[in-house]
Amino acid sequence: DYKEVGPSLVVIIAIPASLIGSLIALFVRDMHLSVSAAVGFTSLFGVASMHGVVMISYLEQYWKEQKEGLINSIIHAASLRF
């Protein structure tokens, strides 16, 4: 339940970013897009969106509890969740 557009955009942007990274990895490895790779993409999209939701939820919780600056909260949340 996001009350602002920004956190939702972060989660939504994770999906095309993961697609671009996966296509680059296929190109670098000189592999073709196959059925198994497409199934892997589908799984990757689910994991990327779920990770984005968990990251944003933890970031908002930490930011409210610690009353630190936004940048410090982002760094802490990313380092802890990574």
Secondary structure, DSSP 8 states (H G I E B T S, - for coil): --SSHHHHHHHHHHHHHHHHHHHHHHHHTT----HHHHHHHHHHHHHHHHHHHHHHHHHHHHHHHH---HHHHHHHHHHHH-
